[in-house]
Amino acid sequence: MKVLVYIEAKEGTPLQGSLELLSAANGLGEASAVAVEDTEAAKKAAEYGAKVVVLKTGNPSEDAQAAALEGYIKETQPELVLFSGSQLGKDLAPRLAQRFDAGCVTDVTVIEKTDAGVEFVRPAYGGTVLERLSVAGGIQFATVRSGSFAKPEAAEGSVEEKETGVSDAGKAKIVDAAKEIAEAVDLEGADVIVTGGRGMGDAESFKLVEELAALLGGVVGASRPAIEEGWASRAHQVGQSGKIVAPKLYIACGVSGAMQHVSGIMGSKYIVAINKDEAASIFDIADVGIVGDVKEILPLLIEEIKNRK
């Protein structure tokens, strides 16, 4: 099976989710990768054994990227094209699937090779069940949830640049770009996330979450109720309506474990939950559960970490 991986990048660095796709592709068959414009990111992806073709468009718009990828897919004829489950990946994958009159499966967590091709597994109904899907005939497109596969080992790869001639593709053109004046929160790439929920009680107590995250070198997350209370900006929201995360360590403080939140953290390697309600749903998925008042437990935990540093 020929599998093509789209390498998405941010400021010259491949997304963690894109690198994980290389592992998925290698396990399925003949793997190759493609990037648009970003040669620096392609070189970094090549350090993990990827054979990357960089499509040069001279135009960073999503219209141009889609047009360039369409042409390259027609030329190379892969059977499966994989995208990370990012905002861009969720834009490009269905666009291209429509152009090829093909199927597109989103939010995939497992890809299994079968006699008929591949079978996709993804969460459904808020993560309460897993559904298996297969796409009949032709090329297939999929977006994959970050954290579903391990990052590949370092290996020698290659980078090749290719002119596409699609710089004016589409109706939209980017005439200028400026960084958004907003808080930058890299929840998707974080190894440690400390999340506060409604159980934190108030904005002052939520600062304990921020302090613990800082001590652990992690990132602050927040449940939807905490966001609605105004204790953290929406950039920190974890869950189906926020960011899907897969850190090595996830600490849930005063989070009850609503279905929409739990489905967004299932890729976490190790989950610690603190809640005074011993029947809270969050304990069903936690590796370690602490029953007690989070406003009493967090200061003790913070003090212990400080003493050990």
C-alpha positions as CSV (number, residue, x, y, z in Angstrom):
1,M,0.0,0.0,0.0
2,K,1.3,3.5,-0.9
3,V,0.8,5.9,1.9
4,L,1.4,9.7,1.7
5,V,1.8,11.8,4.8
6,Y,1.2,15.5,4.8
7,I,3.9,17.3,6.9
8,E,2.3,20.3,8.6
9,A,4.6,22.8,10.3
10,K,4.7,25.7,12.6
11,E,7.5,28.2,12.3
12,G,9.8,25.7,10.5
13,T,9.1,22.8,12.8
14,P,6.9,19.8,11.9
15,L,3.9,19.3,14.1
16,Q,4.2,16.4,16.6
17,G,1.1,14.9,15.0
18,S,2.7,15.0,11.5
19,L,5.8,13.1,12.8
20,E,3.6,10.5,14.4
21,L,1.9,9.9,11.0
22,L,5.3,8.7,9.7
23,S,5.1,5.8,12.1
24,A,1.6,5.0,11.1
25,A,2.5,5.1,7.4
26,N,5.6,2.9,7.9
27,G,3.5,0.3,9.5
28,L,1.1,0.2,6.6
29,G,3.3,-0.1,3.5
30,E,5.4,2.1,1.2
31,A,5.5,5.5,3.0
32,S,6.4,8.9,1.6
33,A,5.7,12.5,2.7
34,V,4.9,15.9,1.2
35,A,5.2,19.4,2.5
36,V,4.1,22.7,1.0
37,E,6.6,25.5,0.9
38,D,8.4,24.7,4.2
39,T,11.7,23.2,3.3
40,E,13.1,23.7,6.8
41,A,10.3,21.6,8.3
42,A,10.8,19.0,5.6
43,K,14.5,18.7,6.6
44,K,13.5,18.1,10.2
45,A,11.0,15.5,9.2
46,A,13.7,13.8,7.1
47,E,15.7,13.3,10.3
48,Y,13.1,10.6,11.1
49,G,13.6,8.7,7.9
50,A,11.0,10.5,5.8
51,K,11.4,10.9,2.1
52,V,9.8,14.4,1.7
53,V,8.9,16.3,-1.4
54,V,8.4,20.0,-0.9
55,L,5.9,21.6,-3.2
56,K,6.8,25.2,-4.0
57,T,3.8,27.5,-4.7
58,G,5.0,30.9,-3.6
59,N,1.6,31.3,-2.0
60,P,0.9,30.0,1.6
61,S,-2.9,30.1,1.2
62,E,-4.9,27.0,1.9
63,D,-6.3,27.2,-1.7
64,A,-2.8,27.0,-3.1
65,Q,-1.9,24.2,-0.8
66,A,-4.9,22.2,-1.8
67,A,-4.2,22.8,-5.5
68,A,-0.6,21.8,-5.1
69,L,-1.5,18.6,-3.2
70,E,-4.2,17.7,-5.7
71,G,-1.7,17.8,-8.5
72,Y,0.9,15.8,-6.6
73,I,-1.6,13.1,-5.5
74,K,-2.8,12.7,-9.1
75,E,0.9,12.3,-10.1
76,T,1.9,9.8,-7.4
77,Q,-1.3,7.9,-7.0
78,P,-1.1,7.0,-3.3
79,E,-3.8,4.7,-1.9
80,L,-4.1,6.5,1.5
81,V,-3.3,10.1,2.4
82,L,-2.9,11.0,6.1
83,F,-3.2,14.4,7.7
84,S,-2.8,15.4,11.4
85,G,-6.0,16.3,13.2
86,S,-5.2,20.0,13.2
87,Q,-7.4,22.8,12.0
88,L,-5.5,22.8,8.7
89,G,-5.6,19.1,8.4
90,K,-9.3,19.1,8.9
91,D,-9.6,21.7,6.2
92,L,-7.4,20.1,3.5
93,A,-8.4,16.4,3.9
94,P,-12.1,16.8,3.1
95,R,-11.4,19.4,0.4
96,L,-9.1,16.9,-1.4
97,A,-11.5,14.0,-0.8
98,Q,-14.2,15.9,-2.5
99,R,-12.0,16.6,-5.5
100,F,-11.2,12.9,-5.9
101,D,-14.7,11.8,-5.1
102,A,-13.2,9.8,-2.3
103,G,-14.0,9.0,1.4
104,C,-12.6,11.0,4.3
105,V,-12.4,9.6,7.9
106,T,-11.7,12.1,10.6
107,D,-10.4,11.9,14.2
108,V,-8.8,8.5,13.7
109,T,-6.9,6.9,16.5
110,V,-6.1,3.5,15.0
111,I,-5.4,2.4,11.5
112,E,-5.3,-1.4,10.8
113,K,-4.2,-3.1,7.6
114,T,-6.7,-5.6,6.3
115,D,-7.0,-7.9,3.2
116,A,-9.3,-5.4,1.7
117,G,-7.1,-2.3,2.5
118,V,-7.3,-0.5,5.8
119,E,-9.8,-0.2,8.6
120,F,-10.0,3.0,10.7
121,V,-11.0,3.2,14.4
122,R,-12.2,6.4,16.0
123,P,-14.1,7.5,19.1
124,A,-17.9,8.2,18.7
125,Y,-20.7,9.5,20.9
126,G,-18.3,11.7,23.0
127,G,-15.7,8.9,23.3
128,T,-18.1,6.4,25.0
129,V,-17.7,3.9,22.1
130,L,-15.2,3.2,19.4
131,E,-16.4,2.7,15.8
132,R,-14.7,0.8,13.0
133,L,-14.9,2.3,9.5
134,S,-13.7,1.2,6.1
135,V,-13.9,3.1,2.8
136,A,-14.9,1.3,-0.3
137,G,-12.7,1.7,-3.3
138,G,-10.3,4.3,-4.6
139,I,-8.0,6.6,-2.7
140,Q,-8.7,7.3,1.0
141,F,-8.1,10.4,3.1
142,A,-7.9,10.5,6.9
143,T,-7.1,12.9,9.7
144,V,-5.5,11.4,12.8
145,R,-5.8,12.5,16.4
146,S,-2.5,13.6,17.9
147,G,-0.9,11.1,20.3
148,S,-2.4,8.1,18.6
149,F,1.0,6.9,17.3
150,A,4.5,7.1,18.7
151,K,7.1,9.4,17.1
152,P,9.4,7.4,14.8
153,E,13.1,6.7,15.6
154,A,15.7,8.9,14.0
155,A,16.8,7.7,10.6
156,E,18.2,9.0,7.3
157,G,15.7,10.5,5.0
158,S,15.7,12.9,2.0
159,V,14.3,16.2,0.8
160,E,13.4,17.1,-2.8
161,E,11.9,20.4,-3.9
162,K,9.3,20.5,-6.7
163,E,7.9,23.6,-8.5
164,T,4.1,23.4,-8.9
165,G,3.0,26.4,-10.9
166,V,-0.1,26.9,-8.8
167,S,0.8,30.1,-7.0
168,D,-2.4,31.8,-8.2
169,A,-4.7,28.9,-7.3
170,G,-8.0,29.7,-5.8
171,K,-10.0,32.9,-5.2
172,A,-8.2,34.0,-2.0
173,K,-4.8,35.5,-1.8
174,I,-2.8,36.4,1.3
175,V,-1.6,40.0,0.8
176,D,-0.2,40.4,4.3
177,A,0.3,38.4,7.5
178,A,0.5,39.5,11.1
179,K,0.7,37.4,14.3
180,E,-2.6,37.2,16.1
181,I,-2.5,39.3,19.3
182,A,-3.6,36.5,21.5
183,E,-2.3,34.2,24.2
184,A,-0.2,31.3,22.6
185,V,-1.0,28.1,24.4
186,D,0.6,24.9,23.0
187,L,-1.7,22.3,24.5
188,E,-1.4,19.8,21.7
189,G,2.4,19.7,21.9
190,A,2.7,19.7,25.7
191,D,4.2,16.8,27.7
192,V,2.6,18.0,30.9
193,I,-0.8,19.6,31.3
194,V,-2.4,20.7,34.6
195,T,-6.1,21.4,34.1
196,G,-8.5,23.1,36.4
197,G,-12.3,22.6,36.4
198,R,-15.3,24.0,38.1
199,G,-14.2,22.3,41.4
200,M,-11.5,24.9,41.8
201,G,-14.2,27.2,43.0
202,D,-12.9,30.6,42.1
203,A,-10.3,32.6,40.1
204,E,-8.0,32.9,43.1
205,S,-7.9,29.1,43.7
206,F,-7.4,28.5,40.0
207,K,-4.0,30.2,40.4
208,L,-2.9,27.0,42.2
209,V,-3.4,25.2,38.9
210,E,-1.1,27.7,37.2
211,E,1.5,27.4,39.9
212,L,1.6,23.6,39.7
213,A,1.9,23.7,35.9
214,A,4.8,26.2,36.1
215,L,6.6,24.0,38.7
216,L,6.3,20.9,36.4
217,G,7.3,22.8,33.3
218,G,3.8,22.2,31.9
219,V,0.9,24.0,30.3
220,V,-2.3,25.2,32.0
221,G,-5.6,23.6,30.7
222,A,-9.1,24.4,31.7
223,S,-12.5,22.6,31.4
224,R,-15.4,24.4,29.7
225,P,-17.0,25.4,33.0
226,A,-13.8,27.0,34.1
227,I,-13.6,28.9,30.9
228,E,-17.2,30.1,31.2
229,E,-16.4,31.3,34.8
230,G,-13.6,33.4,33.3
231,W,-10.8,31.8,35.2
232,A,-8.8,31.1,32.0
233,S,-9.0,32.2,28.4
234,R,-10.6,30.0,25.7
235,A,-7.1,29.2,24.4
236,H,-6.7,26.9,27.4
237,Q,-9.8,24.8,26.8
238,V,-9.4,21.0,26.7
239,G,-12.0,18.7,25.3
240,Q,-14.2,18.2,22.3
241,S,-15.0,21.9,22.0
242,G,-11.4,22.9,22.8
243,K,-8.1,21.0,22.1
244,I,-7.6,17.3,21.9
245,V,-4.5,16.5,23.9
246,A,-2.1,13.6,24.4
247,P,0.5,14.6,27.1
248,K,2.7,12.3,29.0
249,L,1.2,13.5,32.2
250,Y,-2.3,15.0,32.6
251,I,-3.4,16.3,36.0
252,A,-7.1,17.0,36.4
253,C,-7.9,19.3,39.3
254,G,-11.6,19.7,40.2
255,V,-12.7,18.2,36.9
256,S,-15.8,16.0,37.1
257,G,-15.1,14.1,33.9
258,A,-17.9,15.1,31.5
259,M,-18.0,13.0,28.4
260,Q,-16.9,16.0,26.2
261,H,-13.9,16.6,28.3
262,V,-12.8,13.0,28.7
263,S,-12.9,12.3,25.0
264,G,-10.4,15.1,24.5
265,I,-7.8,13.6,26.9
266,M,-8.0,9.9,26.1
267,G,-4.6,10.0,24.4
268,S,-2.8,11.0,27.6
269,K,-0.2,8.5,28.8
270,Y,-0.8,9.0,32.5
271,I,-3.8,10.7,34.2
272,V,-3.9,11.9,37.8
273,A,-7.3,13.1,39.0
274,I,-8.1,15.2,42.2
275,N,-11.7,15.6,43.1
276,K,-13.7,15.6,46.4
277,D,-16.5,13.6,44.8
278,E,-15.4,9.9,44.9
279,A,-18.1,9.1,42.3
280,A,-16.8,11.6,39.8
281,S,-16.5,10.1,36.3
282,I,-12.9,11.4,35.9
283,F,-11.8,8.6,38.3
284,D,-13.0,6.0,35.7
285,I,-10.1,6.8,33.4
286,A,-7.5,8.0,35.9
287,D,-4.3,6.0,36.6
288,V,-4.1,7.7,40.0
289,G,-7.2,9.2,41.8
290,I,-7.0,11.4,44.9
291,V,-10.3,12.0,46.7
292,G,-10.3,15.2,48.6
293,D,-10.6,19.0,48.5
294,V,-8.4,20.1,45.6
295,K,-7.8,23.5,47.3
296,E,-6.2,21.7,50.2
297,I,-4.4,19.0,48.2
298,L,-2.7,21.3,45.6
299,P,-0.9,23.5,48.2
300,L,0.5,20.3,49.8
301,L,1.6,19.0,46.4
302,I,3.1,22.3,45.4
303,E,5.1,22.5,48.6
304,E,6.4,19.0,48.3
305,I,7.6,19.6,44.7
306,K,9.3,22.8,45.8
307,N,11.1,20.9,48.7
308,R,12.4,18.3,46.2
309,K,13.8,20.9,43.8
